[in-house]
Amino acid sequence: MDIVCVKSSRNSYFLATRQFELPEVKLLVDAIESSRFITRKKSAKLIEKLTSLVSSHQARELDRPVYMDGTAKPNNETIYYTVDALHTAIREKRQIRFQYMEFTPCKEKVLKHGGAWYPFSPYALMWQRDYYYAVGWSERHGKVAQFRVDRMVNAEPLDRPAVETATFDAADYASKVFGMYDDKIETVTLRCKNRLMRSVIDRFGDGVQTQPDGPDHFTVQVEIAPSPPFFGWVFTFAGGIQITGPEGVLLEMQQMGAWLDK
């Protein structure tokens, strides 16, 4: 430990360097406090532990509010155990089962499908739209599917090997499935205004293939799931990004626009 001595009539000592610098701890505290995935109770406990990484004087600097966009924290205190069960199953390539939670029109929490169990082979945990998702093979759906971790309850291991899918790639899946909403992948062509190149790269990465289309536009082909979150993303640019194909996806977009006009 890097102990510094300040010599005087009564020598004083202090810890000059620590494992984490104050700005690093501030960053971790901000991430925990603004997370939609971690409950308020767990957030408070984690932040309390993080303050032990800095001096008592520096700890006072960590007590400050962090702006959140109005989305409430979850209240499922079993999330930690669910995450642990998922990580263990992924590492050991085993199946788990869980029940899934939903809400009634009266905001009451109930188990989906009358408390039915979901046998599941988890492949990866993904953080999207500030929510945690478990992605893997769902026996109930007969395909690769995703579930919100904060809505999974009573997760427990099963004594059977995971159903493996050789073609699954976590990074590829995350880039194509908008909002963890659907997994039916299609090649979609977009015509975009030049000023929106940054938005396209932010969404699809700088490896995306683009071509100039006149002086003011470019086109890009992307492999995505044409789901409502994807159409919502296109709508945010108010015509600056347009779907030009395939015809079926364009028709879905037009039908969604017609619904908004009602």
Residue pairs with C-beta under 8 A, 6 or more apart in sequence:
1 15
2 15
2 16
2 17
3 13
3 14
3 15
3 16
4 13
4 14
4 15
4 16
5 11
5 12
5 13
6 12
6 13
6 14
15 55
18 53
18 54
19 53
20 28
20 53
20 54
22 54
22 58
22 61
25 50
25 51
25 53
25 54
25 58
25 62
26 61
26 62
28 50
29 47
29 50
29 62
29 66
30 66
32 38
32 43
32 46
32 47
32 50
33 43
33 47
33 66
33 68
34 66
34 67
34 68
35 43
35 130
36 71
36 72
36 73
36 74
36 130
36 131
37 74
37 79
37 127
37 130
37 131
37 132
37 149
37 150
38 46
38 73
38 74
38 79
39 73
39 74
39 75
39 76
39 77
39 79
40 73
40 75
41 77
42 77
42 79
42 80
43 73
47 62
50 62
51 59
51 62
54 62
71 130
74 150
76 101
76 150
76 151
76 153
78 153
78 154
79 132
79 149
79 150
81 155
82 98
82 149
82 152
82 153
82 155
83 125
83 132
83 149
85 96
85 155
85 156
85 157
86 96
86 122
86 125
86 134
86 149
86 155
87 125
88 94
88 157
89 95
89 96
89 121
89 122
89 157
89 162
90 122
90 123
90 124
90 125
93 161
93 162
93 164
94 157
94 158
94 159
94 160
94 161
94 162
95 119
95 120
95 121
95 157
95 158
95 160
95 161
95 162
95 163
96 119
96 120
96 122
96 155
96 156
96 157
96 158
97 117
97 118
97 119
97 120
97 155
97 156
97 158
98 117
98 118
98 120
98 147
98 152
98 153
98 154
98 155
98 156
99 111
99 112
99 115
99 116
99 117
99 118
99 152
99 153
99 154
100 111
100 112
100 113
100 118
100 147
100 151
100 152
100 153
101 109
101 110
101 111
101 112
101 151
101 152
101 153
102 109
102 110
102 111
102 112
102 151
103 109
103 110
104 110
111 153
116 140
118 138
118 139
118 140
118 147
119 138
119 139
119 140
119 158
120 134
120 136
120 137
120 138
120 139
120 147
121 136
121 137
121 139
121 162
121 163
121 164
122 134
122 135
122 136
122 162
123 135
123 136
123 137
123 144
123 162
123 165
123 168
123 170
124 134
124 135
124 136
124 170
124 173
125 132
125 133
125 134
125 135
125 149
126 132
126 133
126 135
126 146
126 170
126 173
126 174
126 180
127 133
128 174
128 179
128 180
129 179
129 180
131 148
131 149
131 150
131 180
132 148
132 149
132 150
133 146
133 147
133 148
133 149
133 180
134 146
134 147
134 149
134 152
135 144
135 145
135 146
135 170
135 173
135 180
136 144
136 145
136 162
137 143
137 144
137 145
137 162
137 163
137 164
137 165
138 144
138 145
138 147
139 163
143 183
144 165
144 168
144 173
144 183
145 183
146 177
146 180
146 183
148 180
173 183
175 204
175 205
176 185
176 222
176 223
176 224
176 225
177 183
177 185
177 224
177 225
177 227
178 224
178 225
178 227
178 229
178 230
178 233
179 227
179 229
179 230
181 225
181 227
181 228
181 229
181 230
182 225
182 226
182 227
183 225
184 225
184 226
185 223
185 224
185 225
186 223
186 224
186 225
186 226
186 246
186 249
187 221
187 222
187 223
187 246
188 221
188 222
188 223
188 224
188 226
188 243
188 245
188 246
188 249
189 219
189 220
189 221
189 243
189 244
189 245
189 246
190 200
190 219
190 220
190 221
190 222
190 234
190 241
190 242
190 243
190 244
191 213
191 217
191 218
191 219
191 241
191 242
191 244
192 200
192 217
192 218
192 219
192 220
192 237
192 240
192 241
192 242
193 216
193 217
193 237
193 240
193 241
194 216
194 217
194 218
195 240
196 237
196 240
196 241
197 210
197 218
199 237
199 241
200 208
200 210
200 220
200 241
201 208
203 233
204 220
204 222
208 220
208 222
209 220
209 221
210 218
210 219
210 220
211 218
211 219
211 220
212 218
213 219
219 244
224 230
226 249
226 252
228 256
231 252
231 253
231 256
234 241
234 242
234 243
234 253
235 257
243 249
243 250
243 253
244 250
